[in-house]
Amino acid sequence: VKGLTGNVFPLVSGSRSSKTFKPKKNIPEGSHQYELLKHAEATLGSGNLRQAVMLPEGEDLNEWIAVNTVDFFNQINMLYGTITEFCTEASCPVMSAGPRYEYHWADGTNIKKPIKCSAPKYIDYLMTWVQDQLDDETLFPSKIGVPFPKNFMSVAKTILKRLFRVYAHIYHQHFDSVMRLQEEAHLNTSFKHFIFFVQEFNLIDRRELAPLQELIEKLGSKDR
């Protein structure tokens, strides 16, 4: 699917804050992580997503998770960017994934007590927070030989858990807009890749995935 990796469209400015999400700085060409990203893109092209998410032989698990987490951030940044004009304070006064699931924001540092906020505000907080983690060289080292921190896996799990919520919001609240824009194949491929990846390495708790459980089962059954 074109645009699945790397291409990031500018976010449409509207009622949202004028601050747009800058994508993660590109993984430097010539680096080992860049080679891993190219490997991921090549295996994705084979069409077998279950195989594409597997840890390549001889590679470091943390590095593989880091490269893919950056890639998913870029994908979700782009997908949300296409529907941002429809996700407003008025249309989405709370951050929800259908009537049964509502999310309140807290990052544990600046905002310790969860706050109720609109979906565009929540997603702005979320994507800015993720970008800060990805840009932190002590958490996501880009230089060869610099070790990943002991808490890397727990940070990566939190990032992926939160990125899932953006997919959940888009599917539940904005799928009609996605259809009108003819983006559904792109969204479904990106989400399927994401789900197969987190399932392969057990990165998101099953209960966190509940808002899209039916879709996850449907995507999985098609692949058997």
C-alpha positions in Angstrom: 0.0 0.0 0.0 1.5 3.3 -1.0 2.1 5.7 1.8 2.1 3.0 4.4 5.5 4.0 5.6 7.4 7.2 5.5 5.0 9.5 3.6 3.4 11.9 6.1 0.9 14.4 4.8 0.6 17.8 6.6 -2.3 17.9 9.0 -5.2 20.0 7.9 -5.5 23.1 10.0 -9.0 24.0 11.1 -10.6 24.3 14.4 -7.6 22.4 15.9 -4.7 24.1 17.4 -2.4 25.4 14.7 0.4 23.2 16.1 0.7 20.2 13.9 2.4 16.9 14.8 5.8 16.7 13.3 6.5 13.2 12.3 9.4 11.4 14.0 12.6 12.5 12.3 13.4 10.0 9.6 15.5 7.1 10.6 18.9 8.0 9.3 19.9 6.4 6.0 22.8 4.0 6.3 22.0 3.2 9.9 21.1 -0.3 11.0 17.6 0.8 12.0 17.2 2.2 8.4 18.1 -1.3 7.1 15.6 -2.9 9.4 12.9 -0.4 8.2 13.7 -1.3 4.6 13.5 -5.0 5.5 10.1 -4.4 7.1 8.8 -2.6 4.0 10.1 -5.4 1.7 8.4 -8.1 3.8 5.2 -6.0 4.0 5.2 -6.0 0.2 5.0 -9.8 0.2 1.4 -9.5 1.5 1.9 -12.0 4.4 1.5 -9.7 7.4 1.9 -12.5 10.0 5.3 -13.2 8.5 6.2 -9.6 8.0 5.9 -8.7 11.7 8.2 -11.6 12.9 11.6 -10.7 14.4 14.2 -11.1 11.6 16.8 -13.7 12.4 19.7 -12.5 14.5 18.1 -9.1 15.2 17.6 -7.4 18.6 14.0 -7.4 19.8 14.2 -3.9 21.3 15.5 -2.5 18.0 12.8 -4.2 16.0 10.1 -2.9 18.3 11.6 0.6 18.2 11.8 0.8 14.4 8.2 -0.5 14.0 6.9 1.9 16.8 8.3 4.9 14.9 6.7 3.6 11.7 3.3 3.1 13.3 3.5 6.6 14.8 4.1 8.0 11.3 1.3 5.9 9.8 -1.3 7.0 12.5 -0.1 10.6 12.2 -0.9 10.5 8.5 -4.2 8.6 8.8 -5.5 11.0 11.5 -4.2 13.9 9.4 -6.6 13.0 6.6 -9.7 13.3 8.9 -8.6 16.0 11.3 -11.1 18.6 9.9 -13.9 16.2 10.9 -12.6 15.6 14.4 -13.4 18.9 16.2 -14.4 20.1 19.7 -18.0 20.2 18.5 -18.1 16.8 16.8 -16.1 15.0 19.4 -16.4 16.7 22.8 -15.0 13.6 24.5 -12.3 11.2 23.4 -14.3 8.0 22.8 -14.3 4.7 20.9 -18.0 4.2 20.7 -20.5 4.7 23.5 -18.9 2.2 25.9 -15.3 3.5 25.9 -14.1 7.0 26.9 -10.5 8.0 27.5 -9.2 10.6 29.9 -5.7 12.0 29.4 -2.8 11.8 31.9 0.9 11.5 31.1 2.2 10.9 34.6 4.4 14.0 34.6 2.7 17.2 33.3 -0.8 15.9 33.9 -0.9 13.4 36.7 -4.6 13.3 37.3 -6.6 12.1 34.3 -8.5 14.9 32.6 -11.6 14.7 30.4 -11.0 16.5 27.1 -12.2 16.6 23.5 -10.9 14.0 21.1 -8.8 16.5 19.1 -7.2 17.8 22.3 -6.6 14.3 23.6 -5.0 13.2 20.4 -2.9 16.3 20.3 -1.6 15.5 23.9 -1.1 11.8 22.9 0.8 12.4 19.7 3.0 15.1 21.2 3.7 12.8 24.2 4.6 9.9 21.9 6.9 12.2 19.8 8.7 13.3 22.9 9.4 9.7 23.8 10.6 8.8 20.3 12.9 11.9 20.2 14.5 10.9 23.6 17.8 9.3 22.7 18.0 7.7 26.2 14.7 5.8 25.4 15.0 5.3 21.6 18.8 5.4 20.9 19.5 5.8 17.2 23.2 5.3 17.4 24.7 1.8 16.9 26.0 0.3 20.1 24.0 2.5 22.5 22.0 0.1 24.6 18.2 0.4 25.1 17.2 1.3 28.7 15.9 -1.4 31.0 12.4 0.2 30.9 12.3 0.3 27.1 9.7 -2.5 26.7 7.3 -0.9 29.2 7.6 2.5 27.5 7.0 0.9 24.1 3.9 -0.9 25.4 2.5 2.4 26.7 3.1 4.1 23.4 1.4 1.3 21.4 -1.5 1.1 23.8 -2.1 4.8 23.3 -1.6 4.8 19.6 -4.3 2.0 19.4 -6.8 4.5 20.9 -6.4 6.8 17.9 -7.2 3.9 15.6 -10.2 3.0 17.8 -11.5 6.6 17.7 -11.1 6.8 13.9 -13.0 3.5 13.4 -15.8 4.3 15.8 -16.4 8.0 15.2 -15.0 8.8 11.7 -15.3 5.7 9.5 -17.9 7.4 7.3 -15.3 10.2 6.6 -12.7 7.6 5.9 -15.0 5.9 3.4 -15.8 9.2 1.7 -12.1 9.8 1.3 -11.6 6.3 0.0 -9.0 5.7 2.7 -10.6 2.5 4.2 -8.2 0.1 2.5 -5.2 2.1 3.7 -6.7 2.3 7.3 -7.5 -1.4 7.4 -4.0 -2.5 6.1 -2.3 -0.2 8.6 -4.4 -1.4 11.5 -4.0 -5.1 10.5 -0.3 -4.6 10.4 -0.4 -2.9 13.8 -2.6 -5.6 15.4 -0.5 -8.5 14.0 2.6 -6.8 15.3 1.3 -6.3 18.9 -0.1 -9.8 18.9 3.2 -11.3 17.8 5.1 -9.8 20.8 2.1 -9.6 23.2 2.5 -5.8 23.6 -1.1 -4.7 24.4 -3.4 -6.2 27.0 -6.4 -7.9 25.5 -8.8 -5.7 27.6 -7.3 -2.6 26.0 -8.2 -3.9 22.6 -11.8 -4.5 23.5 -13.2 -1.5 21.6 -12.2 -3.1 18.3 -12.4 -6.7 19.3 -14.9 -7.7 16.5 -12.8 -6.1 13.8 -9.6 -7.7 15.2 -11.2 -11.1 15.1 -12.5 -10.5 11.5 -9.0 -9.3 10.3 -7.4 -12.4 12.0 -9.8 -14.9 10.6 -9.3 -13.6 7.0 -5.6 -14.4 7.4 -5.9 -18.0 8.5 
